[in-house]
Amino acid sequence: MRKTSAHLRAEAEAEVTTLPVDTAIARHGGDGVVFVDLREAGELQQDGRIPGAIEVPRGTLEFLIDQESPRGLPVFGEDKQFIFFCAGGGRSALATKTAQDMGLARVAQIEGGFEAWKAAGGPVA
């Protein structure tokens, strides 16, 4: 059966934790919490950033999570909660599912992504 991107997103959303934006804002800056920005460089320059978030473009995620990869980021080997976000929630649903499948235990995405974060008054740099 051929699957569309919408189908893949719906499957991912059914299997991952999605945090309401207010909950994500409340967790921002907390010990043991890492925000992971999946947006591309142009989006970051145009729209701003969540302070303290690490930048991991969606296309490199698997290589940066994998601690056996030469490109693996040490932070993904730490016992932390990882909160993924993109512009609106599509890439973050897929990324959160991938991170979960790769063995990260505490992962979630922000409902509505960065757009919802800004609309709710979350800090932006």
N, C-alpha and C positions, 0 to 999 in steps of 0.2 A: 504494500500500500504506500502510495506517495503521500508525504506529509508537507503541508504548507508551513511557513514560518509562524503563522497564527496558531496552528495546531501544536507545533513544538513549544511555543510560548505557553499555551494553555496547559500542556502536560507538565512543563516545568513549574508553573504557578501552583499546580495541584500538589506538588511534592516539596515545596520549599516554604519557609517562614517569610511572610511579608509583614513588615512593621508599619503601622500607621505612622504618618510623618511626624506627628506630635511625640510619639514614643521614640522615634529616631533622634529627634532634636533633643529630647531629654537625656539620651544616652551619649550624645556628642561630648567629647572631652573626658569621658569616664575612663577609669583605669581598666585596662584589658579589652578595650573596644577600638577596633581599627575600621575606619571608613575607607572603602575602596572605590575610587572614581574610574569608571570604565569608558568615559567619553574620550574622544579624539582631541588632539592638541588644539585644533581650530575651535572646537566647542568650548574648551577651557578658556581660551583667550577671549572669546566673544561673550560668554555668559558668566564667567567667574568660577570660583572654586569653593568647596567647603573647607574651611581652615583645618589643617592637620590631616586631610585625606591623602592617602597615597594614590598616585596615578598609575593605573594599570590598564592600558588600552585593551579592549575586549579581544583583539586578535592575538595578543601575547599571553593571555591569562593562564592557560594550561602550563606553559613553559615556566612561568614565574611562580606558580603554586608548587610545581614539582620540585621537591627538595633534592632529587637525584639529577636534575637538569643542571647544566653549567650556568643557566640563567636564573635558577631558582632564587627567590628572595627569602632571606632568613626569617623575615617577619611571618611568613606563612607556615613556618615550622614551630611557631610559638603558640602557647595555649591562650588564644584570644578569641573574642567574638569578632567576626568579620561582617560588616554591613556594606553590601554592594549597592551601587546606584549608577544610573545612566541618566539620560535626559528625561525619559518618560516611563521607563519600566520594562521595556522589551528586552534589551540587552542584559539588564540586571537579572531578570528572571532566568534566562539561559545561563548566565555566568554563575548565579547562586546554585543552580542545579549542578553545574559542572564542578564547582568547588566542593559541594556535598558529595558528589560521586567520587571525587578524588580523595576523600577522607577527612576534609575539614569538618569538625564536629559542630561548631557553633557558627552557623552562617545564616544570614537573612538579607532581604532586600528592602528598600524603601518604597512603599506604595506611592506611585506617581513620580518617582525619581526626583531629579534635581529641580524640575519645574515645580513640583509640589512643595519641595523644601523651601524654595524661594517664596512661593505664594504664602506659605505658613509663617514666614518671617524668620526662618533659620539663618544662622550667620553665613555670610558670603564674603569672600575676599576677592 
